[in-house]
Amino acid sequence: MNRPGPTAPNPPGPGPGLAWLLGSTRNRLLAGLLVALLVSGALLTLTAVSIGRQSVRHAQENDARRLATLFEASLHNAMLQRDLAGLGHLLQTLGDAPGVARAGLLDIRSEVRFASDPAWLATTHTDRLAGLCLSAACPGQATAQIQWRPGTSGPALQLAYPIANQARCAACHGPASAQPFNGVLLIEFQPEHTLSPPQGQTPALLLVGLGALTLFGLLMAWTLTRLITRPLAALTGAADRLAAGDTQARAALSGQDEFARVGRHFDTMAERLDHSMGRLRSQQAFLQQLIDALPDPVLVIGADHRIRLANHAYRQIIGQPRDRVAGACCHRIGRALDQPCPATLVHCPLAELTGANPPRSLRTVMTLRHADGTDIPVEIEAAPLPVDGLPGVVEVMRPLDRSIRFSQEQRLATIGLLANGVAHEIHNPLASIRLALQASLRGLQTDTITREELVDYLELVDDQIDRAVLATDRLMRMSHPPGDQPSPVPLAPAVDDVLALLREECRQRRVTTHVELAPATVQVLADHAGLRQVLVNLVHNALHAMPEGGEIHIRRVESADGRHQVLSVRDTGTGIPDADLPRIFLPFFSRRADGQSGMGLGLAICKSLMDHFGGDISVRSEAGAGTTFTLTLRTAPPTATAPEP
């Protein structure tokens, strides 16, 4: 026996915080807004600091250029006057200016000639002038070079300002075309701590930014709640109610925005759905009333063996109320079985009509179980019917006790099948009568007929009329309703009547008949119409079993005690398979050898009539060799007289 394996542990659910976050769109919006505020505040602070630093640097660079431009004219005057002491004083003054670390005047060879810092004098600083091109071979005019150099206390600004050679300086420095610059003014500024906000201003700036963003966030939260969260909550609540089956749920949103339009469309769809559900309920009620009006039990079964529809006749035949039938399994409510019907023992319509290569329809016999425990045999006609998108079936049932009451109707239908033979039996006498009358008329008109010839013609007419009357009399005996009690019936005339009615059909099917009924005076307890009905059904079955022709042998023997007459009807046809023998007397079971579809009531009615006569019917068959039906009938008392129908 297979044992179930260990159950896999359920994955851990989200924590309380995550559950709160995933619980609703509003919570996610609030969490996202808070994160956005923090990130935005940090970015705002960093951006403000960066912008402030860039502004301070830009201002210092502009101030450095202006300062160098201001000192350029003074340096030119001191150079023209060869006032070396004045040049040194100017650089000393420049080096003492606020924010200036030191200043120096370098020649074009990068050697410091004058400086505010004596340590700079006579030193060479090629690296500081690396970006300047001071020779006449340079393609463009050199401009001031500004660099931010790292220092111990922070970044420091360095300005290298070329001093252009002028015409008035040509006496000392030569022409400007040969030497475009006289030297370079190099100024180093002190590291500025103002590049970063002063101590204590960063938190204040961060708080101000966060405050502004918080106010913005509150306004956004109020706006989102009013314009998004509330309409979304209303739509969600209405959708949840609609999903739960409340077709009256409405969002009822006002306004002209997208949510309002979605809400109105949702309300319109909900209203249409409510209207459609109302129509569906009305149609379902009408369908239930319609099938309840049918006299035969009707059942609609889904692919899961559950009953989708059942009419009043079905509930009545099994003795169950509607609330127990609807949605119940067909095998449990109809047959008191815990599992579906075994496919190998019965013809389950659902199994056969939904399997591989299903037939277009199915007819079978099944036994239902009433609520009081009694069995009810029914005949079922089923057809495939899609149910909820899956294969299902619809079944129409007929109780077999009602089917047996159809024997009189079936007898009349059999008379219709005998119309060909009856027409032949009547047509031939009528043709003979016509010929005799025409001959008599011609003889009388020409006065060439004798009295003896006329009498012969009239006797012929009378004889043929008797033949026609006999044929109609045989047909009338077939249609006579059966009596309540068996009565004496001559056996030989009954067989003769049946063979006479079927003589033409036997001729067309190339079947010969052999009868052994002597003596002809034997009577049995039966019914004139009923016995003929049994014989017609048996002979008909024999004809159907011999599509290529053959023989029918009808023989009577008497039982040893003389109390019963045994009548056998044997054919040389195809025989009945062993698997079908137990079911041939069931109503609506039909397996004709000629391939035609029959009603399957003939042998069931034979069985019912023989039981009514107090007799018995049995069958013996061999595949390919033929079939023999044996009728055992009670012998009528010798003094009994057979009443005419």
ABEGO torsion letter per residue (X at the ends): XBBBBBBBBBBBBBBAAAAAAAABAAAAAAAAAAAAAAAAAAAAAAAAAAAAAAAAAAAAAAAAAAAAAAAAAAAAAAAAAGBAAAAAAAAAAAAABBGBABBBBBBAAGBBABBABAAABGBBBAAAAAABBABAABABBBBBBBBBBBBAAEBBBBBBBBBBBBAAAAAAAEBAAABABAEBBBBBBBBBAAABBBBGAAAAAAAAAAAAAAAAAAAAAAAAAAAAAAAAAAAAAAAAAAAAGBAABBAGBBEABAAAAAAAAAAAAAAAAAAAAAAAAAAAAAAAAAAAABABBBBBBBAAGBBABBBAAAAAAAGBBAAAABGBBAAAAAAGBABBBBAAABBBAAAAAABBGBBABBBBBBBBBBAAGBBBBBBBBBBBBBBGGBBBBBBBBBBAAAAAAAAAAAAAAAAAAAAAAAAAAAAAAAAAAAAAAAAAAAAAAAGABBAAAAAAAAAAAAAAAAAAAAAAAAAAAAABBBBABBBBBBAAAAAAAAAAAAAAAAAAAGBBBBBBAOBAABBBBBBAAAAAAAAAAAAAAAAAABAAEEBBBBBBBBBAAGABBBBBBBBABAEBBAAAAAAAABBGBBBBAAGBBBAGAAAAAAAAAAAAAGBBBBBBBBBGAEBBBBBBBBBBBAABBBBBX
